[in-house]
Amino acid sequence: MKYALKQVLVLCSLSLLFMLAQCNSASTKKDTPKEALPVLVDIMIAEKQPVNNIIEANGTVIANEYIELRSEVSGRLTYLNLAEGRAIAQGTVIARINDADLRAQIGKSKVQLDLAEKTVGRYKQLLDINGLNQADYDAAVNTVNGLKADMAYTQALIDKTVIKAPFSGVVGLRQVSPGAYITPSTIIATLQQTQQVKIDFTLPDMYADIIKNGAVIEVELDALTKKKSKAVIVAAEPGANTNTRNLKVRALLKDGTVNPGAFVKVYIDAGKERSSVKVPANCIIPDDRNNQVVLVKNGLASFANIQTGVREANSVEVISGINPGDSVVVTGVLFARPKSKLKVRSIKKQEEITVTKDSIK
């Protein structure tokens, strides 16, 4: 009887131990995290390719000469000769301001001058016979000179009431009517020289060495027809803008017709083509300090800092950070993490990669 009871106790103990072992095994399986699946990516093999060294910039068309016609003095317009949209010659009288008061002042001064000159003549005769002291004669001469100076000053004011075209050009739309009271802040109209136009554009100061007077550039005047014309660089600002670090450049359009104020594209040949590693623009990850790309090394994601150069339509030149032969991730970039496993789905060529919003996912 005692022997049978011992066997039962042994069997119960073994069953309890087996159940505890099963529980521990299940708990261990639950606590062990599942291994993360590798990210599926497409790559391209970095290789040196010809880099098109044509720099593209945005430009603005400006007139060869441009002014806002204003009066130097305030007054009422008594004459206005503005043929809107017509060409006028240099020196053409455009407007006159009422100068009646100034001409009256000139007339008054002439009367005073005539009397003063007669006085000087009489004083001269008396001075020759010692009938007058030198001081009185000098005072009379000074009066004559003062009146002449007053007349010259008044005549200068009268000249300011006449507004003339400073150069030949096309008149814009007039902003005033005859009889209006105008001030120096009033714009009468604009005058532009449109037979020859200039192109103003900006370039990063890193390209300062290619900005040379006389260099020929191409200008795209029409975005629809893609028509290009030639222009010649005539000047550049000697220093870069402290905010943008850009240089302002001016070129003279040699052929083609375009209105001042229009937007154009400027293309500059920065020199002969060279070979360099290029990557798609959409596989570059912008960072606070550096641009980065994802490389595949031993099946893991490796983030590399790069320095970029010339930008083309769909690709960017990489000056440093990538070596020929490196595997560059071109799709699945956003899902890659440092040292995470990557699974290469395919190897693409540069020309096979299209720039879309989804291609970086």
C-alpha positions as CSV (number, residue, x, y, z in Angstrom):
1,M,0.0,0.0,0.0
2,K,2.8,2.4,1.0
3,Y,4.7,1.5,-2.2
4,A,1.7,2.3,-4.4
5,L,1.3,5.7,-2.7
6,K,5.0,6.6,-3.4
7,Q,4.5,5.8,-7.0
8,V,1.5,8.1,-7.2
9,L,3.5,10.9,-5.6
10,V,6.4,10.4,-8.0
11,L,4.1,10.5,-11.0
12,C,2.5,13.7,-9.7
13,S,5.9,15.4,-9.2
14,L,7.0,14.5,-12.7
15,S,3.8,15.8,-14.2
16,L,4.2,19.1,-12.3
17,L,7.8,19.5,-13.5
18,F,6.8,18.8,-17.1
19,M,4.1,21.4,-16.9
20,L,6.5,24.0,-15.5
21,A,9.0,23.3,-18.2
22,Q,6.3,23.8,-20.9
23,C,5.3,27.1,-19.4
24,N,8.9,28.3,-19.2
25,S,9.4,27.3,-22.8
26,A,6.3,29.2,-24.0
27,S,7.2,32.2,-21.9
28,T,10.7,32.2,-23.5
29,K,9.2,32.0,-27.0
30,K,6.8,35.0,-26.2
31,D,9.7,37.1,-24.8
32,T,12.0,36.6,-27.8
33,P,11.3,39.4,-30.4
34,K,10.8,38.5,-34.0
35,E,13.7,39.4,-36.2
36,A,12.9,42.5,-38.4
37,L,12.3,41.8,-42.1
38,P,14.9,43.4,-44.4
39,V,13.9,46.5,-46.4
40,L,13.3,45.9,-50.0
41,V,15.3,48.4,-52.1
42,D,16.6,49.1,-55.6
43,I,20.1,50.2,-56.1
44,M,22.4,51.6,-58.7
45,I,26.2,51.0,-59.0
46,A,28.0,54.3,-58.8
47,E,30.2,55.0,-61.8
48,K,31.8,58.0,-63.4
49,Q,29.7,59.7,-66.1
50,P,30.1,62.8,-68.2
51,V,28.8,65.9,-66.4
52,N,27.2,68.5,-68.5
53,N,28.7,71.7,-67.2
54,I,26.0,74.0,-68.4
55,I,24.8,76.3,-65.6
56,E,21.1,77.4,-65.6
57,A,20.0,80.6,-63.9
58,N,16.9,82.7,-63.8
59,G,17.0,86.1,-65.5
60,T,15.0,89.3,-65.8
61,V,14.8,91.5,-68.9
62,I,15.4,95.2,-68.3
63,A,15.4,98.1,-70.8
64,N,18.6,99.6,-71.9
65,E,17.6,102.9,-70.4
66,Y,14.6,103.5,-68.2
67,I,13.3,106.5,-66.2
68,E,10.2,107.8,-64.6
69,L,9.4,111.3,-66.0
70,R,9.0,113.7,-63.1
71,S,9.1,117.5,-62.6
72,E,11.9,119.1,-60.5
73,V,9.5,121.7,-59.2
74,S,5.8,121.9,-58.1
75,G,3.2,123.7,-60.2
76,R,0.3,123.4,-62.6
77,L,0.8,121.7,-66.0
78,T,0.3,124.2,-68.7
79,Y,1.5,122.0,-71.6
80,L,1.6,118.2,-72.0
81,N,2.9,116.5,-75.1
82,L,2.9,112.7,-74.5
83,A,2.2,110.3,-77.4
84,E,1.5,107.2,-75.3
85,G,3.3,104.1,-76.7
86,R,5.1,106.2,-79.3
87,A,8.8,106.7,-79.8
88,I,10.2,110.2,-79.1
89,A,13.6,111.8,-79.8
90,Q,16.0,113.0,-77.2
91,G,15.4,116.7,-76.2
92,T,11.7,116.6,-77.1
93,V,9.7,118.9,-74.8
94,I,7.2,116.7,-72.9
95,A,5.6,119.1,-70.4
96,R,5.8,122.6,-69.1
97,I,4.9,123.9,-65.6
98,N,3.4,127.3,-65.0
99,D,6.3,129.8,-64.8
100,A,4.5,133.1,-64.9
101,D,5.7,134.2,-61.5
102,L,9.3,133.4,-62.3
103,R,9.2,135.3,-65.6
104,A,7.7,138.3,-63.8
105,Q,10.6,138.1,-61.4
106,I,13.0,138.1,-64.3
107,G,11.3,141.2,-65.7
108,K,11.6,143.0,-62.4
109,S,15.3,142.1,-62.1
110,K,15.9,143.5,-65.6
111,V,14.5,146.9,-64.7
112,Q,16.6,147.0,-61.5
113,L,19.7,145.9,-63.5
114,D,19.2,148.6,-66.1
115,L,19.1,151.3,-63.4
116,A,22.1,149.8,-61.5
117,E,24.2,149.7,-64.7
118,K,23.4,153.4,-65.4
119,T,24.4,154.2,-61.8
120,V,27.7,152.4,-62.2
121,G,28.4,154.4,-65.4
122,R,27.8,157.7,-63.7
123,Y,29.9,156.7,-60.7
124,K,32.7,155.7,-63.0
125,Q,32.8,159.2,-64.5
126,L,32.9,160.8,-61.0
127,L,35.6,158.3,-59.9
128,D,37.8,159.3,-62.8
129,I,37.8,163.0,-61.7
130,N,38.0,162.1,-58.0
131,G,34.5,163.2,-57.4
132,L,33.5,159.9,-55.7
133,N,35.3,157.6,-53.4
134,Q,36.2,154.0,-54.4
135,A,33.9,152.4,-51.8
136,D,30.7,153.9,-53.3
137,Y,31.7,152.8,-56.8
138,D,32.4,149.3,-55.6
139,A,29.0,149.1,-53.9
140,A,27.3,150.1,-57.1
141,V,29.2,147.4,-59.1
142,N,28.3,144.8,-56.4
143,T,24.6,145.7,-56.8
144,V,24.9,145.0,-60.6
145,N,26.6,141.7,-60.0
146,G,24.0,140.7,-57.4
147,L,21.1,141.4,-59.8
148,K,22.8,139.4,-62.5
149,A,23.2,136.4,-60.1
150,D,19.5,136.7,-59.1
151,M,18.5,136.6,-62.8
152,A,20.6,133.6,-63.4
153,Y,19.1,131.8,-60.4
154,T,15.5,132.7,-61.6
155,Q,16.3,131.5,-65.1
156,A,17.5,128.2,-63.7
157,L,14.2,127.8,-61.9
158,I,12.4,128.5,-65.2
159,D,14.5,125.9,-67.0
160,K,13.3,123.4,-64.4
161,T,9.7,124.0,-65.4
162,V,10.4,122.5,-68.8
163,I,10.5,118.7,-68.9
164,K,12.5,117.2,-71.8
165,A,13.2,113.6,-72.9
166,P,16.7,112.8,-71.7
167,F,17.2,110.1,-74.3
168,S,15.3,108.6,-77.3
169,G,12.8,106.0,-76.3
170,V,9.2,104.8,-76.1
171,V,6.8,106.7,-73.8
172,G,4.6,104.6,-71.5
173,L,1.1,105.4,-70.3
174,R,0.7,109.0,-69.0
175,Q,-0.4,109.3,-65.4
176,V,-1.6,113.0,-65.4
177,S,-3.7,115.4,-67.5
178,P,-3.1,119.0,-68.6
179,G,-4.0,121.5,-65.9
180,A,-3.1,119.1,-63.0
181,Y,-1.0,120.3,-60.1
182,I,2.1,118.1,-59.8
183,T,5.0,117.8,-57.4
184,P,8.5,116.2,-57.8
185,S,6.9,112.9,-56.4
186,T,4.3,112.8,-59.3
187,I,5.1,110.4,-62.1
188,I,4.1,111.9,-65.4
189,A,4.9,108.8,-67.5
190,T,7.8,106.3,-68.1
191,L,10.4,106.4,-70.9
192,Q,12.2,103.2,-72.0
193,Q,14.8,102.4,-74.6
194,T,13.6,99.0,-75.9
195,Q,15.6,98.7,-79.1
196,Q,18.4,97.1,-77.0
197,V,17.6,95.2,-73.8
198,K,19.7,93.8,-71.0
199,I,19.4,90.5,-69.0
200,D,20.1,90.6,-65.3
201,F,20.7,87.3,-63.5
202,T,22.4,85.9,-60.4
203,L,24.9,83.1,-59.9
204,P,26.5,81.6,-56.8
205,D,29.8,83.2,-56.1
206,M,31.5,79.8,-56.6
207,Y,31.1,80.5,-60.4
208,A,32.8,83.9,-60.2
209,D,35.8,82.6,-62.3
210,I,33.6,81.9,-65.3
211,I,32.0,85.4,-65.3
212,K,34.0,87.3,-67.9
213,N,33.1,90.4,-69.9
214,G,32.5,89.5,-73.5
215,A,31.6,85.9,-72.7
216,V,28.6,84.6,-74.9
217,I,25.7,83.0,-73.1
218,E,22.4,81.6,-74.3
219,V,19.0,83.0,-73.2
220,E,15.7,81.1,-73.5
221,L,13.2,83.9,-74.3
222,D,10.1,81.7,-74.7
223,A,9.3,78.7,-72.5
224,L,6.8,77.3,-75.0
225,T,8.9,77.3,-78.1
226,K,12.2,76.9,-76.2
227,K,13.7,79.5,-78.6
228,K,17.2,80.6,-77.5
229,S,19.1,83.8,-78.4
230,K,22.6,84.9,-77.8
231,A,23.7,87.5,-75.2
232,V,27.1,89.0,-74.2
233,I,28.1,89.6,-70.6
234,V,28.9,93.3,-70.2
235,A,29.3,93.7,-66.4
236,A,29.0,92.0,-63.0
237,E,28.8,93.3,-59.4
238,P,32.3,93.3,-57.9
239,G,31.1,91.6,-54.7
240,A,28.6,88.9,-53.8
241,N,25.3,89.6,-51.9
242,T,26.0,89.1,-48.2
243,N,22.6,87.4,-47.7
244,T,22.4,85.1,-50.7
245,R,26.1,84.8,-51.6
246,N,25.2,85.4,-55.2
247,L,26.8,87.5,-57.8
248,K,24.6,89.8,-60.0
249,V,25.5,89.7,-63.6
250,R,24.3,91.8,-66.6
251,A,24.3,90.7,-70.3
252,L,23.3,92.5,-73.5
253,L,20.9,90.6,-75.7
254,K,22.3,90.5,-79.2
255,D,19.2,89.1,-81.1
256,G,15.6,88.4,-80.4
257,T,12.7,90.5,-79.2
258,V,11.4,90.5,-75.7
259,N,9.6,92.9,-73.4
260,P,11.3,94.5,-70.4
261,G,10.3,92.8,-67.2
262,A,9.9,89.4,-68.8
263,F,11.3,86.2,-67.1
264,V,14.0,84.3,-69.1
265,K,16.3,81.3,-68.6
266,V,20.0,81.8,-68.8
267,Y,22.4,79.0,-69.8
268,I,26.2,79.4,-69.3
269,D,28.9,77.0,-70.4
270,A,31.2,76.6,-67.4
271,G,33.9,74.8,-69.4
272,K,34.6,71.5,-71.0
273,E,32.7,68.4,-69.8
274,R,34.3,66.2,-67.1
275,S,33.6,62.8,-65.6
276,S,32.2,62.4,-62.1
277,V,29.8,60.2,-60.1
278,K,26.2,61.2,-60.5
279,V,23.2,60.1,-58.5
280,P,19.4,60.7,-58.9
281,A,18.4,64.0,-57.2
282,N,15.5,62.2,-55.3
283,C,17.8,59.7,-53.5
284,I,19.6,62.5,-51.6
285,I,18.5,63.0,-48.0
286,P,18.9,66.7,-47.0
287,D,20.3,67.1,-43.5
288,D,20.8,70.1,-41.2
289,R,24.5,70.1,-42.0
290,N,25.1,67.7,-44.8
291,N,23.4,65.9,-47.7
292,Q,23.3,62.1,-47.3
293,V,22.8,59.0,-49.4
294,V,22.2,55.4,-48.3
295,L,24.8,52.8,-49.4
296,V,24.5,49.0,-49.2
297,K,27.5,47.5,-47.4
298,N,27.5,43.8,-46.4
299,G,23.7,43.8,-46.7
300,L,23.3,46.7,-44.2
301,A,22.3,50.3,-44.7
302,S,25.2,52.8,-44.4
303,F,24.5,56.5,-44.5
304,A,27.2,58.6,-46.2
305,N,27.7,62.3,-46.1
306,I,28.2,63.7,-49.6
307,Q,29.3,67.0,-51.2
308,T,27.3,67.9,-54.3
309,G,28.3,69.8,-57.4
310,V,26.5,70.6,-60.7
311,R,22.8,69.9,-60.7
312,E,21.2,68.5,-63.9
313,A,17.6,67.9,-64.7
314,N,17.3,64.5,-62.9
315,S,20.7,64.0,-61.4
316,V,23.3,65.6,-59.1
317,E,27.1,65.5,-59.3
318,V,28.7,64.0,-56.2
319,I,32.1,65.5,-55.6
320,S,32.9,63.5,-52.5
321,G,31.4,60.8,-50.3
322,I,30.7,58.2,-53.0
323,N,33.3,56.1,-54.8
324,P,32.9,54.3,-58.1
325,G,31.5,50.8,-57.5
326,D,29.5,51.8,-54.4
327,S,25.9,50.5,-54.2
328,V,23.6,53.5,-53.9
329,V,20.0,53.0,-52.8
330,V,17.6,54.7,-55.2
331,T,14.2,53.4,-54.0
332,G,13.1,52.6,-50.4
333,V,15.4,55.4,-49.1
334,L,12.8,56.6,-46.5
335,F,12.5,53.1,-44.9
336,A,16.2,52.5,-44.4
337,R,17.7,53.0,-41.0
338,P,21.4,53.0,-40.0
339,K,22.7,49.4,-39.9
340,S,19.3,48.0,-40.9
341,K,19.2,45.0,-43.2
342,L,18.5,45.6,-46.8
343,K,17.3,43.3,-49.5
344,V,18.3,44.3,-53.1
345,R,15.4,43.8,-55.5
346,S,17.1,45.0,-58.6
347,I,20.1,47.0,-60.0
348,K,19.1,49.9,-62.1
349,K,20.9,52.1,-64.6
350,Q,21.0,55.9,-64.3
351,E,18.7,56.4,-67.4
352,E,16.2,53.9,-66.0
353,I,15.5,55.9,-62.9
354,T,12.6,58.4,-63.3
355,V,12.1,61.2,-60.9
356,T,8.8,60.8,-59.2
357,K,7.5,61.4,-55.7
358,D,7.0,57.6,-55.2
359,S,10.5,56.6,-56.3
360,I,12.1,57.4,-53.0
361,K,9.7,55.2,-51.0
